[in-house]
Structure formats: C-alpha cells, structure tokens
C-alpha cells in the first residue's frame, strides 16, 4: 500500500466503499461522487464534510482530485 499525504479540504472522489458484511446503502450512494476532507482521525480514517461516513485507507477505494 502506498501512503499519500492528504491535506484537509482536499477533494476526494470515492470509487468504491467496502460493504463486507452486508450492503450499506449509504456507502453505495456516495460511490463516484467527490467530497471534501473534513479531518483524518487517529486511526487514519478520512472523514468527509458532506457525509457522516469515513473512508478507510487500504479498504475503501478513492482518488485525490487535483
């Protein structure tokens, strides 16, 4: 896994969120959309401004929008 430093207020496009253990309709709904990074917690999860969900590096797929 390649580590990438992500800045606050960066834009991230959610490609795919892991839904292991059942279909999470919220996770499926945000795939393909672009969000703003609100903060990164101590576990490294990337919290997004526009949604209550967090991306998990190495589990969820996303790309930084330039």
C-alpha positions in Angstrom: 0.0 0.0 0.0 1.3 3.4 -1.0 0.9 6.1 1.6 -0.2 9.5 0.3 -0.4 12.6 2.5 -3.9 14.1 2.3 -4.5 17.7 3.2 -7.6 19.0 4.9 -10.1 20.4 2.5 -8.6 18.3 -0.3 -11.2 16.9 -2.7 -11.5 13.1 -2.9 -13.5 11.0 -5.4 -15.0 7.9 -3.8 -14.5 5.0 -6.2 -15.8 2.1 -4.0 -16.5 1.6 -0.3 -16.2 -1.8 1.2 -19.6 -3.2 2.2 -18.4 -6.5 3.6 -21.0 -7.9 6.0 -24.0 -6.6 4.1 -24.9 -3.8 1.7 -24.6 -0.4 3.2 -26.9 1.8 1.2 -25.1 5.0 2.3 -21.8 3.7 1.1 -23.2 2.7 -2.2 -24.9 6.0 -2.6 -21.6 8.1 -2.4 -19.6 6.0 -4.9 -18.5 8.0 -7.9 -19.0 11.4 -6.1 -16.5 14.0 -5.0 -16.2 15.1 -1.4 -14.1 17.4 0.8 -11.8 16.0 3.5 -13.0 17.3 6.9 -10.4 15.6 9.1 -8.3 12.5 9.5 -8.7 10.7 12.8 -6.1 8.9 14.9 -7.0 5.6 13.2 -6.2 7.2 9.8 -9.9 7.2 8.7 -10.7 10.0 6.3 -13.9 11.9 7.4 -15.8 13.8 4.7 -17.6 17.1 5.1 -20.7 16.3 3.1 -21.4 12.9 4.7 -21.2 11.1 8.0 -19.1 8.4 6.6 -15.3 7.9 6.7 -13.0 6.3 4.2 -10.6 3.6 5.4 -7.3 3.7 3.6 -6.4 0.2 2.3 -10.0 -0.9 2.5 -12.0 1.7 0.5 -11.0 2.9 -2.9 -10.7 6.6 -3.6 -8.6 9.1 -5.5 -7.4 12.6 -4.8 -8.9 15.1 -7.2 -6.4 17.7 -8.4 
